[in-house]
């Protein structure tokens, strides 16, 4: 029994040092994340203290408005493109016939 205790007594400082390095590294990385503004996360990656201040809500509101404006502009552009496509495809044959009719048999 004393041999096992002697072996444990020799390993105890090594175990304590490894544990201390692991805990110290965890504390250091957490401190770096806080210092640089990264959100802290739990074991499964969910945010522990998510930032949802006035600045973030204002930015979301501005982005939502910009998105609505861009969608309206895109709808307008689609309508205009449809009109141009209709003009180009449908009236091109009629325009060619009209030009040929105006040229007459002399040419």
Backbone torsions as a table, in degrees:
resi	resn	phi	psi	omega
1	UNK	NA	-35.8	-178.9
2	UNK	-69.4	-26.3	177.0
3	UNK	-68.3	-40.7	178.8
4	UNK	-65.9	-38.9	178.4
5	UNK	-66.4	-38.6	178.7
6	UNK	-65.5	-39.0	179.1
7	UNK	-66.8	-41.8	177.7
8	UNK	-64.8	-38.7	179.5
9	UNK	-63.8	-32.1	177.8
10	UNK	-76.7	-34.5	-178.0
11	UNK	-84.0	-21.0	-175.7
12	UNK	-57.4	-45.8	178.7
13	UNK	-63.3	-37.8	178.9
14	UNK	-64.6	-43.1	178.0
15	UNK	-63.5	-42.8	179.7
16	UNK	-64.4	-40.8	179.8
17	UNK	-65.5	-45.2	179.5
18	UNK	-63.0	-42.5	178.5
19	UNK	-64.4	-42.8	178.9
20	UNK	-62.7	-41.1	178.4
21	UNK	-64.9	-42.0	179.2
22	UNK	-63.3	-46.7	179.8
23	UNK	-67.2	-41.2	178.7
24	UNK	-62.9	-40.2	177.3
25	UNK	-64.5	-40.8	178.1
26	UNK	-63.2	-43.5	178.8
27	UNK	-63.8	-41.9	-179.3
28	UNK	-64.0	-46.2	-180.0
29	UNK	-65.9	-36.8	176.9
30	UNK	-64.3	-42.7	178.4
31	UNK	-61.6	-42.6	178.7
32	UNK	-63.2	-40.7	179.4
33	UNK	-64.0	-41.7	179.2
34	UNK	-66.4	-43.3	-177.6
35	UNK	-61.1	-39.6	-176.0
36	UNK	-95.0	5.9	171.8
37	UNK	84.5	13.6	176.8
38	UNK	-76.9	142.3	178.2
39	UNK	-72.1	144.7	177.0
40	UNK	-78.8	145.8	180.0
41	UNK	-128.5	157.8	-179.6
42	UNK	-86.3	-166.2	-176.8
43	UNK	-65.5	-30.2	-177.9
44	UNK	-102.0	11.3	176.0
45	UNK	90.9	-0.2	179.0
46	UNK	-77.1	149.4	-178.5
47	UNK	-70.8	132.1	178.7
48	UNK	-82.5	-47.1	179.2
49	UNK	-127.6	80.0	-178.0
50	UNK	-68.8	145.2	178.4
51	UNK	-88.0	119.6	177.5
52	UNK	-140.8	62.5	-178.8
53	UNK	-87.5	-174.5	179.6
54	UNK	-63.2	-37.0	-178.9
55	UNK	-63.2	-43.8	179.7
56	UNK	-66.2	-41.8	-179.8
57	UNK	-66.5	-38.0	177.9
58	UNK	-65.2	-41.0	179.1
59	UNK	-65.5	-40.9	177.7
60	UNK	-62.6	-40.8	179.0
61	UNK	-63.3	-44.8	179.1
62	UNK	-64.1	-40.7	179.2
63	UNK	-67.0	-35.6	177.7
64	UNK	-65.4	-43.2	178.0
65	UNK	-63.8	-43.5	179.4
66	UNK	-63.6	-39.3	178.7
67	UNK	-62.6	-42.4	179.0
68	UNK	-64.4	-40.9	178.7
69	UNK	-64.1	-42.6	-179.5
70	UNK	-67.4	-36.7	176.9
71	UNK	-65.3	-40.7	178.1
72	UNK	-64.1	-42.9	178.9
73	UNK	-63.9	-40.4	178.3
74	UNK	-63.8	-40.8	176.6
75	UNK	-61.9	-42.1	177.5
76	UNK	-62.6	-42.9	179.6
77	UNK	-65.1	-37.5	177.4
78	UNK	-63.9	-41.6	178.4
79	UNK	-63.0	-44.2	179.7
80	UNK	-64.2	-40.6	178.9
81	UNK	-64.4	-38.8	178.1
82	UNK	-63.2	-40.1	178.6
83	UNK	-65.4	-44.8	179.8
84	UNK	-62.6	-42.9	178.9
85	UNK	-62.3	-40.6	179.6
86	UNK	-64.8	-41.9	179.5
87	UNK	-64.4	-46.1	-175.7
88	UNK	-66.8	-45.0	-174.6
89	UNK	-81.3	-42.6	-174.0
90	UNK	-79.8	-42.8	-172.9
91	UNK	-91.0	-7.9	-178.6
92	UNK	-67.0	-40.0	179.2
93	UNK	-67.5	-42.6	179.0
94	UNK	-65.3	-38.1	178.6
95	UNK	-65.8	-41.8	177.4
96	UNK	-62.3	-42.5	178.3
97	UNK	-62.3	-41.8	179.8
98	UNK	-63.6	-41.0	179.0
99	UNK	-64.9	-44.8	179.4
100	UNK	-65.2	-36.3	177.4
101	UNK	-64.2	-40.6	-178.8
102	UNK	-70.9	-28.6	178.6
103	UNK	-67.0	-36.8	175.9
104	UNK	77.6	178.0	-178.0
105	UNK	-74.0	-12.1	-177.1
106	UNK	-67.4	-31.2	-177.3
107	UNK	-90.8	NA	NA
